[in-house]
Amino acid sequence: MTIDAALDGAVDAAAGGALGGALAAAVHGFTFTVRVYYEDTDTGGIVFYANYLKYFERARTEWLRHGGDGVAGVSQQRVADELGLMFVVRSTAVDYKRPARLDDAIRIVSTVERVGRVGIDFHQRAFLGDSDGLLAIGRIRVGCVSREGLKPMPIPDAVRVIFTGR
């Protein structure tokens, strides 16, 4: 079974209005929480700046895997194996607001700013636990490419619906 076939049922149900609330969740974004471990910190006990890119990557990966409450998810490995496609980061920009420390819970809120034919622009924010304490803001541009040759390829509809709800 292809990924498109596996997700057709969820897309059809959503179009019929049965999953209105789930679509709102998919359209508005995805939240994922990570815990800061010792390995994530520098000698001062503060999260090393590059680790925010790892946290943002985990959140995007889990969003794809989760699928968005009613829209079936899929692993990146399955996209690669079945469709010969993979997602690569084209560019990143991170603005750091305040530090996180060892044992903190970091809540990553991910939304989509733009979806093109072959790329997606994500806006991701890291917050301290359940607070409004903003730690970092990331803008990540991801492209869909062929596994063989790394040529730009259209984002499959079954993947697009996970991030857009349509």
N, C-alpha and C positions, 0 to 999 in steps of 0.2 A: 504494500500500500504506500502511495506517495504521501508526502506531507500535505499537499493540497487536498487530497481525498480525505485524509484524517481530519482536517480542519473544516471541511465543507459543512458538516452538520452544525458545528458551533456558529459558523458565519450565517448560515441559513436561519438558524433559530434567532440569532441576534437581529437579523433584518426583519423578522416577524414581530419584534417587540417583546419577546418573552424574556429577554435579558437586558432590559433597559438600564437597570442599576449597574449591572456588570459592565456594560459598555461605557457608562460614565466613569467607572473606575479605570478602564483601559484608556479612555481618551484623556483623563486628567493626570495620569501617571501611575507610578509604582513606587512603593516604599520598601526599603530593605535595610535591616539593621545589622551592623557588624560590631564586634567587640575589639577593643585595642589590646593587643598582646605585647609582651615584652619585646618580641622580635620586631614590632612595628615602630618602636621608639628610638630616639637618638640618646646620647649620653645624658641629656638633661631630662629624660623621661617624657619628652614631647613627641607626638607622632611625627615621624620623618616626612617631609613634604611630599615626596614621590609616592608615598603609600596611599594618598587620596586618589591617585589615578587607579590604583589597584582596587580600592573600595568602589569607585565609580564603575569599573569594569565588572566587578562582581554583581553590582546592582543591575546593570544592563543585561548580563547573562541570566540572572535569576528572573528578570522580567520576561525574557524570551521563553525560558523554561516554564515559568508559572502560567503565562498566557493571558492573565487578566480576568479571573472570575467568570468562567463560562466559555471563554474562547480558549480552546485547547492550546497548551504550550508545546514547545519543541526544543530539544537540545541543539546547541551549535554543532555538535558532532554528527547528529542525524541530518542536519541541513547539508553538511559537508559530504557525508557518505551517500545520501540519497539523491541530492541535487548537484553535487560537485561545486557547491558554492561556499564561500566563507566571508566573514565580515572582518575588515581591517580598519584600524584607526588611521584616519588621514591627518587629523590635526587635533590639538588640545590647547586649551587655555584654562588656567586655574587661578582664581583670586583667593588668597588666604586671608581670613578675617580674624581668627583667634585660634589658639592651640587646643588640641585634645591631648589627653594624657593616658597613661597606663590604666587599664581597666574601664575606661569610659566606654559607653555604648554610643555609637555614631549612627544616626538615622540618615540614610541617603534617600532623597526624594528626587525621582527622575521623571522628566517630562520630555516630550518631543517638540522641538521648535519648528522643524521643517522636515518633510519627507519628499525627496525627489525620486527620480526614476531609479537611480543607482545608489543614493546616499540618504542618510538620516542624520540630522543635527539634534543632539541631545543637550538639554539643559539639566544639570544635576547639582543639587545642593546638599551639603553635609551639615547636620544639626547635632548638637550635643543632646543625646537621649531624646526624651519627649519634650524638651524645651524648645523655645524659639531661638536659642543661642546658635546663631549661624557661624559655622566653622570655616567653610570654603564653598566657593561656587565654581563649577566646571562647565565648560562648553566643549563638547566632544563631537567631532564630525567622523562618521563611520561610513565606509563604502562597502558595497557588495561586489565581490570579485570571484572569478572562476578559480577553483582549486588548482587546476592546471593552467599555468600561464599568467595568473593574476590579472586577467583582463576584466575591466568593469562590466558588470552584468546587472540586469534589472532585478530589483528586489521582488521575490516571489509574493504574490498576493496573500498567501497563507501567513507569511511573516509580517507583511505590512499591516494586516488586520490586528495583529497582536499589539502593535504600537499605536495604531490610530483608531481602532474600533470600527473601521469601515473598509 
